[in-house]
């Protein structure tokens, strides 16, 4: 029934698996046949506090019984409190614009950069440098900002100009010219293969850009909200970017994006907007998510979970040298490089058959993004099932 309806009425932008999930408890999902699956994907890094979180559900329920949405023509108390919370956790003097997704957040960041170049340099600075293997979204502009040629389909051309790409951070220096207004990078490339950059290289780049008044935009759509072990990967790397973008795990499953910037007066009324962005529903959910995760981190539980997950991941890596060639990632954003793309496809399919959900990243990386609140029991069971799948393969 689900497959028939989907194929007839939904635009086909994903190659779907037609399992019909009906319920979730933390990192465990149940389908319509009551079969359980351990979720090492968290909806691609979204369900940060787990499925069916009762505290988040209660906060949302209480809110929607009163006000779900009024628009940004009026002050929104949970929005203002969320912006304050983000500034506190980031430990930065910042202001935030709320959108609905990571792509929208990155669009906002690019608009900030363009306005900065227009107002301070009379429009002479407008170019944005990104990295190859990056991923910044699916809109026309963020697709162009994405440094993967496969995303630049001629079907959607012409694209906005002003974007250039470099293979590595060290290459960026030679690409900067008098028209460069910003550099936009992920500290761990998610879609590009769960590849972290060296801390020292990032810090040197940040210092260099600051000296030349070129904005540093850090895309934390996937790395933010404690995914790498700290509230922001920028905190972990000990840098203070001009703009940070967030989404995914911020709402715990409710759509929300955020553009966080130290340039607090860059926008004026009318420069940017969003009908749904930062409404009562999404900001209430996000406030509760951050409250729970701050407590979880402060109690030492997040660090314990990262250690437990990493230990099990290492066991699997060492047990199957015929399948895996490298470990990558940080915190609970982890990956295992597989010998080739066909083998990776087989690993993902067999893991699903064994009842554990995993992801692909880049050409040949098995990506693991469990809920941050995953229990030790769920970690052990998930890796047991993954082990069973790998044993069948090799």
C-alpha positions as a Markdown table, in Angstrom:
| # | Residue | x | y | z |
|---|---|---|---|---|
| 1 | Unk | 0.0 | 0.0 | 0.0 |
| 2 | Unk | 2.7 | 2.5 | 1.0 |
| 3 | Unk | 4.8 | 1.7 | -2.0 |
| 4 | Unk | 1.9 | 2.0 | -4.4 |
| 5 | Unk | 0.8 | 5.4 | -3.0 |
| 6 | Unk | 4.3 | 6.7 | -3.0 |
| 7 | Unk | 5.0 | 5.7 | -6.5 |
| 8 | Unk | 1.7 | 7.2 | -7.8 |
| 9 | Unk | 1.6 | 10.5 | -5.9 |
| 10 | Unk | 5.1 | 11.5 | -4.7 |
| 11 | Unk | 7.7 | 13.0 | -6.9 |
| 12 | Unk | 10.5 | 10.5 | -7.3 |
| 13 | Unk | 13.6 | 12.2 | -6.0 |
| 14 | Unk | 14.8 | 9.4 | -3.7 |
| 15 | Unk | 15.5 | 5.7 | -4.4 |
| 16 | Unk | 13.4 | 4.5 | -1.5 |
| 17 | Unk | 13.4 | 1.4 | 0.7 |
| 18 | Unk | 9.7 | 0.8 | 1.4 |
| 19 | Unk | 9.9 | -0.4 | 4.9 |
| 20 | Unk | 6.9 | 1.1 | 6.8 |
| 21 | Unk | 8.1 | 2.4 | 10.2 |
| 22 | Unk | 5.4 | 2.9 | 12.7 |
| 23 | Unk | 7.1 | 3.6 | 16.1 |
| 24 | Unk | 10.5 | 4.6 | 17.5 |
| 25 | Unk | 12.1 | 4.4 | 20.9 |
| 26 | Unk | 15.4 | 6.2 | 21.2 |
| 27 | Unk | 17.7 | 4.4 | 18.6 |
| 28 | Unk | 15.2 | 1.6 | 17.9 |
| 29 | Unk | 12.6 | 1.6 | 15.2 |
| 30 | Unk | 9.7 | -0.7 | 14.6 |
| 31 | Unk | 7.9 | -1.4 | 11.3 |
| 32 | Unk | 4.3 | -2.3 | 10.6 |
| 33 | Unk | 5.2 | -6.0 | 11.1 |
| 34 | Unk | 6.6 | -5.1 | 14.6 |
| 35 | Unk | 10.2 | -6.0 | 13.5 |
| 36 | Unk | 12.8 | -3.8 | 15.2 |
| 37 | Unk | 15.8 | -2.1 | 13.7 |
| 38 | Unk | 18.7 | -0.4 | 15.4 |
| 39 | Unk | 19.0 | 3.1 | 13.9 |
| 40 | Unk | 22.6 | 4.2 | 13.2 |
| 41 | Unk | 21.3 | 7.0 | 10.9 |
| 42 | Unk | 19.0 | 9.2 | 13.1 |
| 43 | Unk | 17.3 | 10.4 | 9.9 |
| 44 | Unk | 20.6 | 11.5 | 8.5 |
| 45 | Unk | 21.8 | 13.2 | 11.7 |
| 46 | Unk | 18.4 | 14.8 | 12.6 |
| 47 | Unk | 16.9 | 12.8 | 15.5 |
| 48 | Unk | 19.5 | 13.9 | 17.9 |
| 49 | Unk | 17.7 | 13.0 | 21.1 |
| 50 | Unk | 16.2 | 9.8 | 19.7 |
| 51 | Unk | 12.9 | 8.7 | 18.3 |
| 52 | Unk | 9.7 | 9.2 | 20.4 |
| 53 | Unk | 11.4 | 11.4 | 23.0 |
| 54 | Unk | 8.7 | 12.0 | 25.5 |
| 55 | Unk | 10.0 | 15.4 | 26.8 |
| 56 | Unk | 10.3 | 16.8 | 23.3 |
| 57 | Unk | 6.8 | 15.5 | 22.5 |
| 58 | Unk | 5.3 | 17.0 | 25.6 |
| 59 | Unk | 6.9 | 20.4 | 24.9 |
| 60 | Unk | 5.6 | 20.4 | 21.3 |
| 61 | Unk | 2.1 | 19.2 | 22.4 |
| 62 | Unk | 1.9 | 22.0 | 25.1 |
| 63 | Unk | 2.9 | 24.6 | 22.5 |
| 64 | Unk | 0.6 | 23.6 | 19.6 |
| 65 | Unk | -2.4 | 23.5 | 22.0 |
| 66 | Unk | -1.8 | 27.3 | 22.3 |
| 67 | Unk | 0.1 | 28.7 | 19.3 |
| 68 | Unk | 1.8 | 26.9 | 16.4 |
| 69 | Unk | 2.5 | 29.9 | 14.2 |
| 70 | Unk | 2.0 | 33.6 | 14.0 |
| 71 | Unk | 4.7 | 34.8 | 11.5 |
| 72 | Unk | 7.8 | 36.9 | 12.0 |
| 73 | Unk | 5.8 | 40.1 | 11.9 |
| 74 | Unk | 5.6 | 39.7 | 15.7 |
| 75 | Unk | 8.0 | 38.8 | 18.5 |
| 76 | Unk | 8.2 | 35.1 | 19.2 |
| 77 | Unk | 9.4 | 34.3 | 22.7 |
| 78 | Unk | 10.7 | 30.7 | 22.1 |
| 79 | Unk | 12.6 | 32.1 | 19.1 |
| 80 | Unk | 14.3 | 34.8 | 21.1 |
| 81 | Unk | 15.1 | 32.3 | 23.9 |
| 82 | Unk | 16.6 | 29.9 | 21.3 |
| 83 | Unk | 18.8 | 32.6 | 19.8 |
| 84 | Unk | 20.0 | 33.4 | 23.3 |
| 85 | Unk | 20.7 | 29.7 | 24.0 |
| 86 | Unk | 22.7 | 29.3 | 20.8 |
| 87 | Unk | 24.9 | 32.3 | 21.7 |
| 88 | Unk | 25.5 | 30.9 | 25.2 |
| 89 | Unk | 26.4 | 27.4 | 24.1 |
| 90 | Unk | 28.5 | 28.7 | 21.2 |
| 91 | Unk | 30.2 | 31.1 | 23.7 |
| 92 | Unk | 30.1 | 33.8 | 21.0 |
| 93 | Unk | 28.6 | 37.3 | 20.7 |
| 94 | Unk | 26.2 | 36.4 | 17.8 |
| 95 | Unk | 22.7 | 36.9 | 16.4 |
| 96 | Unk | 20.7 | 34.2 | 14.7 |
| 97 | Unk | 18.2 | 34.1 | 11.8 |
| 98 | Unk | 16.0 | 31.1 | 11.7 |
| 99 | Unk | 15.1 | 29.2 | 8.5 |
| 100 | Unk | 13.6 | 25.8 | 7.8 |
| 101 | Unk | 16.6 | 23.7 | 6.6 |
| 102 | Unk | 20.3 | 23.5 | 6.1 |
| 103 | Unk | 20.1 | 24.6 | 2.5 |
| 104 | Unk | 18.1 | 27.7 | 3.5 |
| 105 | Unk | 20.6 | 28.4 | 6.3 |
| 106 | Unk | 23.5 | 28.3 | 3.7 |
| 107 | Unk | 21.5 | 30.5 | 1.4 |
| 108 | Unk | 21.3 | 33.0 | 4.2 |
| 109 | Unk | 25.0 | 32.8 | 4.9 |
| 110 | Unk | 25.8 | 33.5 | 1.2 |
| 111 | Unk | 23.5 | 36.5 | 1.3 |
| 112 | Unk | 25.3 | 37.8 | 4.4 |
| 113 | Unk | 28.7 | 37.4 | 2.5 |
| 114 | Unk | 27.3 | 39.1 | -0.6 |
| 115 | Unk | 25.9 | 42.0 | 1.4 |
| 116 | Unk | 29.2 | 42.4 | 3.3 |
| 117 | Unk | 31.0 | 42.7 | 0.0 |
| 118 | Unk | 28.5 | 45.1 | -1.4 |
| 119 | Unk | 28.3 | 47.5 | 1.5 |
| 120 | Unk | 32.0 | 47.4 | 2.6 |
| 121 | Unk | 33.7 | 47.0 | -0.7 |
| 122 | Unk | 31.2 | 48.6 | -3.1 |
| 123 | Unk | 30.3 | 45.2 | -4.6 |
| 124 | Unk | 33.9 | 44.5 | -5.7 |
| 125 | Unk | 34.0 | 41.5 | -3.4 |
| 126 | Unk | 31.4 | 38.8 | -4.2 |
| 127 | Unk | 33.2 | 35.4 | -4.8 |
| 128 | Unk | 32.8 | 32.5 | -2.4 |
| 129 | Unk | 35.4 | 29.8 | -2.2 |
| 130 | Unk | 34.3 | 26.3 | -1.2 |
| 131 | Unk | 36.0 | 22.9 | -1.2 |
| 132 | Unk | 35.8 | 19.9 | -3.6 |
| 133 | Unk | 33.7 | 17.0 | -2.1 |
| 134 | Unk | 31.7 | 19.6 | -0.1 |
| 135 | Unk | 27.9 | 19.6 | 0.2 |
| 136 | Unk | 25.9 | 22.7 | 1.0 |
| 137 | Unk | 22.4 | 22.0 | -0.1 |
| 138 | Unk | 19.9 | 21.4 | -3.0 |
| 139 | Unk | 18.8 | 24.9 | -4.0 |
| 140 | Unk | 20.2 | 26.4 | -7.2 |
| 141 | Unk | 22.7 | 28.5 | -5.3 |
| 142 | Unk | 23.7 | 25.9 | -2.7 |
| 143 | Unk | 24.1 | 23.3 | -5.4 |
| 144 | Unk | 26.5 | 25.6 | -7.1 |
| 145 | Unk | 28.3 | 26.2 | -3.8 |
| 146 | Unk | 28.7 | 22.4 | -3.5 |
| 147 | Unk | 32.1 | 21.3 | -4.8 |
| 148 | Unk | 30.9 | 18.1 | -6.5 |
| 149 | Unk | 30.6 | 18.2 | -10.2 |
| 150 | Unk | 27.9 | 15.5 | -10.2 |
| 151 | Unk | 25.5 | 17.9 | -8.5 |
| 152 | Unk | 26.0 | 20.5 | -11.2 |
| 153 | Unk | 23.5 | 18.9 | -13.6 |
| 154 | Unk | 22.9 | 20.8 | -16.9 |
| 155 | Unk | 19.2 | 20.1 | -16.3 |
| 156 | Unk | 19.1 | 23.0 | -13.7 |
| 157 | Unk | 21.5 | 25.5 | -15.5 |
| 158 | Unk | 22.3 | 28.3 | -15.6 |
| 159 | Unk | 23.7 | 28.5 | -12.1 |
| 160 | Unk | 24.7 | 31.7 | -10.2 |
| 161 | Unk | 28.3 | 32.6 | -10.7 |
| 162 | Unk | 30.9 | 33.6 | -8.1 |
| 163 | Unk | 31.8 | 30.1 | -6.7 |
| 164 | Unk | 35.2 | 28.4 | -7.0 |
| 165 | Unk | 36.4 | 25.2 | -5.5 |
| 166 | Unk | 39.7 | 23.9 | -4.1 |
| 167 | Unk | 40.8 | 20.3 | -3.4 |
| 168 | Unk | 42.3 | 21.1 | 0.1 |
| 169 | Unk | 42.5 | 23.8 | 2.7 |
| 170 | Unk | 46.1 | 24.6 | 1.7 |
| 171 | Unk | 45.0 | 25.3 | -1.8 |
| 172 | Unk | 42.6 | 28.1 | -0.8 |
| 173 | Unk | 45.3 | 30.7 | -0.2 |
| 174 | Unk | 46.3 | 30.7 | -3.9 |
| 175 | Unk | 42.6 | 31.0 | -5.0 |
| 176 | Unk | 41.9 | 34.2 | -3.1 |
| 177 | Unk | 41.8 | 37.4 | -5.1 |
| 178 | Unk | 40.6 | 40.9 | -4.8 |
| 179 | Unk | 37.0 | 39.8 | -5.5 |
| 180 | Unk | 36.9 | 37.1 | -2.8 |
| 181 | Unk | 34.4 | 37.9 | 0.0 |
| 182 | Unk | 34.2 | 34.6 | 1.9 |
| 183 | Unk | 35.4 | 31.0 | 2.3 |
| 184 | Unk | 32.8 | 28.4 | 3.1 |
| 185 | Unk | 33.8 | 25.0 | 4.5 |
| 186 | Unk | 32.6 | 22.1 | 6.6 |
| 187 | Unk | 35.0 | 21.0 | 9.3 |
| 188 | Unk | 34.0 | 17.4 | 8.7 |
| 189 | Unk | 32.7 | 16.8 | 5.2 |
| 190 | Unk | 29.6 | 14.7 | 5.7 |
| 191 | Unk | 28.3 | 13.9 | 2.2 |
| 192 | Unk | 31.9 | 14.0 | 1.0 |
| 193 | Unk | 33.0 | 11.0 | 3.0 |
| 194 | Unk | 32.9 | 11.9 | 6.8 |
| 195 | Unk | 36.3 | 13.6 | 6.3 |
| 196 | Unk | 37.6 | 15.9 | 9.1 |
| 197 | Unk | 40.1 | 18.5 | 8.4 |
| 198 | Unk | 43.3 | 19.1 | 10.5 |
| 199 | Unk | 42.7 | 21.5 | 13.4 |
| 200 | Unk | 45.9 | 23.4 | 12.9 |
| 201 | Unk | 45.2 | 23.9 | 9.2 |
| 202 | Unk | 41.7 | 25.3 | 9.9 |
| 203 | Unk | 43.1 | 27.6 | 12.7 |
| 204 | Unk | 45.7 | 29.0 | 10.3 |
| 205 | Unk | 43.1 | 29.6 | 7.6 |
| 206 | Unk | 40.8 | 31.4 | 10.1 |
| 207 | Unk | 43.7 | 33.6 | 11.2 |
| 208 | Unk | 44.7 | 34.4 | 7.6 |
| 209 | Unk | 41.1 | 35.3 | 6.5 |
| 210 | Unk | 40.6 | 37.5 | 9.5 |
| 211 | Unk | 43.7 | 39.5 | 8.6 |
| 212 | Unk | 42.4 | 40.1 | 5.1 |
| 213 | Unk | 38.8 | 40.8 | 6.1 |
| 214 | Unk | 37.5 | 37.8 | 4.3 |
| 215 | Unk | 34.5 | 36.1 | 5.9 |
| 216 | Unk | 34.8 | 32.5 | 7.2 |
| 217 | Unk | 31.6 | 30.6 | 6.9 |
| 218 | Unk | 31.4 | 27.2 | 8.7 |
| 219 | Unk | 28.7 | 24.9 | 7.5 |
| 220 | Unk | 27.7 | 23.0 | 10.7 |
| 221 | Unk | 24.4 | 21.7 | 9.3 |
| 222 | Unk | 25.6 | 18.2 | 10.1 |
| 223 | Unk | 28.4 | 18.8 | 12.6 |
| 224 | Unk | 26.5 | 21.1 | 14.9 |
| 225 | Unk | 24.4 | 20.4 | 18.0 |
| 226 | Unk | 27.0 | 18.2 | 19.8 |
| 227 | Unk | 27.4 | 15.7 | 16.8 |
| 228 | Unk | 31.2 | 15.9 | 17.1 |
| 229 | Unk | 31.2 | 16.0 | 20.9 |
| 230 | Unk | 31.0 | 19.7 | 21.5 |
| 231 | Unk | 28.0 | 22.0 | 20.8 |
| 232 | Unk | 29.8 | 23.2 | 17.6 |
| 233 | Unk | 32.6 | 21.6 | 15.7 |
| 234 | Unk | 33.9 | 25.2 | 15.6 |
| 235 | Unk | 34.2 | 25.0 | 19.4 |
| 236 | Unk | 36.2 | 21.8 | 19.1 |
| 237 | Unk | 38.5 | 23.4 | 16.5 |
| 238 | Unk | 38.7 | 26.5 | 18.7 |
| 239 | Unk | 37.8 | 29.0 | 16.0 |
| 240 | Unk | 35.3 | 31.9 | 15.9 |
| 241 | Unk | 33.8 | 32.0 | 12.3 |
| 242 | Unk | 32.0 | 35.1 | 11.0 |
| 243 | Unk | 29.0 | 32.9 | 10.1 |
| 244 | Unk | 27.9 | 29.4 | 11.2 |
| 245 | Unk | 25.0 | 27.5 | 9.7 |
| 246 | Unk | 23.0 | 24.9 | 11.6 |
| 247 | Unk | 20.0 | 22.6 | 11.0 |
| 248 | Unk | 19.5 | 18.8 | 11.2 |
| 249 | Unk | 19.8 | 17.9 | 14.9 |
| 250 | Unk | 18.7 | 21.3 | 16.2 |
| 251 | Unk | 15.0 | 20.5 | 16.1 |
| 252 | Unk | 15.2 | 16.8 | 17.0 |
| 253 | Unk | 13.1 | 16.0 | 13.9 |
| 254 | Unk | 11.1 | 19.2 | 13.5 |
| 255 | Unk | 12.4 | 21.2 | 10.5 |
| 256 | Unk | 14.6 | 24.2 | 11.5 |
| 257 | Unk | 17.7 | 25.9 | 10.1 |
| 258 | Unk | 19.8 | 28.7 | 11.7 |
| 259 | Unk | 22.3 | 31.3 | 10.4 |
| 260 | Unk | 24.4 | 32.4 | 13.3 |
| 261 | Unk | 26.7 | 35.4 | 12.8 |
| 262 | Unk | 29.0 | 37.8 | 14.6 |
| 263 | Unk | 27.9 | 40.5 | 12.2 |
| 264 | Unk | 24.8 | 41.2 | 14.1 |
| 265 | Unk | 23.7 | 44.3 | 12.2 |
| 266 | Unk | 24.4 | 43.0 | 8.7 |
| 267 | Unk | 20.8 | 42.6 | 7.7 |
| 268 | Unk | 18.0 | 45.3 | 7.8 |
| 269 | Unk | 14.3 | 44.6 | 7.7 |
| 270 | Unk | 13.4 | 43.4 | 4.2 |
| 271 | Unk | 16.9 | 42.0 | 3.4 |
| 272 | Unk | 15.9 | 38.4 | 4.3 |
| 273 | Unk | 12.9 | 36.5 | 5.6 |
| 274 | Unk | 11.0 | 33.3 | 6.1 |
| 275 | Unk | 7.3 | 32.7 | 6.6 |
| 276 | Unk | 7.8 | 29.6 | 8.8 |
| 277 | Unk | 11.4 | 30.2 | 10.0 |
| 278 | Unk | 11.7 | 30.2 | 13.8 |
| 279 | Unk | 8.0 | 29.8 | 14.5 |
| 280 | Unk | 6.6 | 28.6 | 17.8 |
| 281 | Unk | 6.6 | 24.9 | 16.9 |
| 282 | Unk | 10.2 | 24.5 | 15.7 |
| 283 | Unk | 11.8 | 26.8 | 18.3 |
| 284 | Unk | 9.9 | 25.2 | 21.2 |
| 285 | Unk | 11.2 | 21.8 | 20.0 |
| 286 | Unk | 14.7 | 23.1 | 19.5 |
| 287 | Unk | 14.8 | 24.7 | 23.0 |
| 288 | Unk | 13.9 | 21.4 | 24.6 |
| 289 | Unk | 16.4 | 19.5 | 22.5 |
| 290 | Unk | 19.2 | 21.9 | 23.5 |
| 291 | Unk | 18.2 | 21.7 | 27.1 |
| 292 | Unk | 18.3 | 17.9 | 27.1 |
| 293 | Unk | 21.6 | 17.7 | 25.2 |
| 294 | Unk | 23.3 | 20.3 | 27.4 |
| 295 | Unk | 22.4 | 18.3 | 30.4 |
| 296 | Unk | 23.5 | 15.1 | 28.7 |
| 297 | Unk | 26.9 | 16.6 | 27.8 |
| 298 | Unk | 27.4 | 18.2 | 31.2 |
| 299 | Unk | 26.7 | 14.9 | 33.0 |
| 300 | Unk | 29.5 | 13.2 | 31.0 |
| 301 | Unk | 27.0 | 10.9 | 29.2 |
| 302 | Unk | 27.7 | 12.1 | 25.7 |
| 303 | Unk | 31.5 | 11.5 | 26.1 |
| 304 | Unk | 30.7 | 8.0 | 27.5 |
| 305 | Unk | 28.5 | 7.3 | 24.5 |
| 306 | Unk | 31.2 | 8.5 | 22.0 |
| 307 | Unk | 33.8 | 6.2 | 23.7 |
| 308 | Unk | 31.5 | 3.2 | 23.7 |
| 309 | Unk | 30.4 | 3.7 | 20.1 |
| 310 | Unk | 34.0 | 4.3 | 19.0 |
| 311 | Unk | 35.3 | 1.1 | 20.7 |
| 312 | Unk | 32.7 | -1.1 | 19.0 |
| 313 | Unk | 33.4 | 0.6 | 15.6 |
| 314 | Unk | 37.1 | -0.1 | 16.0 |
| 315 | Unk | 36.3 | -3.8 | 16.7 |
| 316 | Unk | 34.4 | -4.1 | 13.5 |
| 317 | Unk | 37.1 | -2.2 | 11.6 |
| 318 | Unk | 39.9 | -4.5 | 12.8 |
| 319 | Unk | 37.8 | -7.7 | 12.3 |
| 320 | Unk | 37.1 | -7.0 | 8.6 |
| 321 | Unk | 40.3 | -5.7 | 6.9 |
| 322 | Unk | 39.1 | -7.4 | 3.7 |
| 323 | Unk | 36.2 | -4.9 | 3.7 |
| 324 | Unk | 37.4 | -1.7 | 5.4 |
| 325 | Unk | 40.5 | 0.3 | 4.6 |
| 326 | Unk | 40.2 | 3.3 | 7.0 |
| 327 | Unk | 38.3 | 4.9 | 9.9 |
| 328 | Unk | 37.2 | 8.5 | 9.7 |
| 329 | Unk | 35.1 | 11.1 | 11.5 |
| 330 | Unk | 34.7 | 12.6 | 14.9 |
| 331 | Unk | 32.3 | 12.1 | 17.9 |
| 332 | Unk | 29.2 | 10.4 | 16.7 |
| 333 | Unk | 29.8 | 11.4 | 13.1 |
| 334 | Unk | 31.8 | 8.4 | 12.0 |
| 335 | Unk | 32.7 | 6.5 | 8.9 |
| 336 | Unk | 34.4 | 3.4 | 7.6 |
| 337 | Unk | 36.0 | 3.5 | 4.2 |
| 338 | Unk | 35.0 | 0.5 | 2.2 |
| 339 | Unk | 37.3 | -1.0 | -0.5 |
| 340 | Unk | 34.9 | -0.1 | -3.4 |
| 341 | Unk | 31.5 | 1.3 | -4.1 |
| 342 | Unk | 29.9 | -2.0 | -5.0 |
| 343 | Unk | 31.0 | -3.6 | -1.8 |
| 344 | Unk | 29.6 | -0.6 | 0.2 |
| 345 | Unk | 26.2 | -1.1 | -1.5 |
| 346 | Unk | 26.2 | -4.7 | -0.5 |
| 347 | Unk | 27.1 | -3.8 | 3.1 |
| 348 | Unk | 24.2 | -1.3 | 3.4 |
| 349 | Unk | 21.7 | -3.7 | 2.0 |
| 350 | Unk | 22.8 | -6.7 | 4.1 |
| 351 | Unk | 22.9 | -4.6 | 7.2 |
| 352 | Unk | 19.3 | -3.6 | 6.6 |
| 353 | Unk | 18.4 | -7.3 | 6.3 |
| 354 | Unk | 20.0 | -7.9 | 9.6 |
| 355 | Unk | 18.0 | -5.1 | 11.2 |
| 356 | Unk | 20.5 | -2.2 | 11.5 |
| 357 | Unk | 20.2 | 1.0 | 9.5 |
| 358 | Unk | 23.4 | 2.6 | 8.1 |
| 359 | Unk | 24.2 | 5.2 | 5.4 |
| 360 | Unk | 26.5 | 5.9 | 2.5 |
| 361 | Unk | 28.8 | 9.0 | 2.2 |
| 362 | Unk | 30.9 | 9.9 | -0.8 |
| 363 | Unk | 31.9 | 7.2 | -3.2 |
| 364 | Unk | 32.8 | 4.4 | -0.7 |
| 365 | Unk | 32.2 | 5.4 | 2.9 |
| 366 | Unk | 29.9 | 3.6 | 5.3 |
| 367 | Unk | 28.5 | 6.5 | 7.4 |
| 368 | Unk | 27.2 | 6.1 | 11.0 |
| 369 | Unk | 25.1 | 8.9 | 12.6 |
| 370 | Unk | 23.3 | 7.4 | 15.6 |
| 371 | Unk | 21.1 | 9.4 | 17.9 |
| 372 | Unk | 23.3 | 11.2 | 20.4 |
| 373 | Unk | 21.3 | 9.5 | 23.2 |
| 374 | Unk | 21.8 | 6.0 | 21.9 |
| 375 | Unk | 22.1 | 3.5 | 24.8 |
| 376 | Unk | 25.0 | 1.1 | 25.3 |
| 377 | Unk | 22.5 | -1.8 | 24.8 |
| 378 | Unk | 21.5 | -0.3 | 21.4 |
| 379 | Unk | 25.1 | 0.2 | 20.5 |
| 380 | Unk | 26.0 | -3.4 | 21.3 |
| 381 | Unk | 23.0 | -4.8 | 19.5 |
| 382 | Unk | 23.5 | -2.6 | 16.5 |
| 383 | Unk | 27.1 | -3.6 | 16.1 |
| 384 | Unk | 26.2 | -7.3 | 16.7 |
| 385 | Unk | 23.8 | -7.0 | 13.7 |
| 386 | Unk | 26.3 | -5.2 | 11.6 |
| 387 | Unk | 28.8 | -7.9 | 12.4 |
| 388 | Unk | 26.3 | -10.5 | 11.3 |
| 389 | Unk | 25.9 | -8.7 | 8.0 |
| 390 | Unk | 29.6 | -8.3 | 7.4 |
| 391 | Unk | 30.2 | -12.0 | 8.2 |
| 392 | Unk | 27.8 | -12.9 | 5.4 |
| 393 | Unk | 29.7 | -10.7 | 3.0 |
| 394 | Unk | 33.3 | -11.5 | 3.7 |
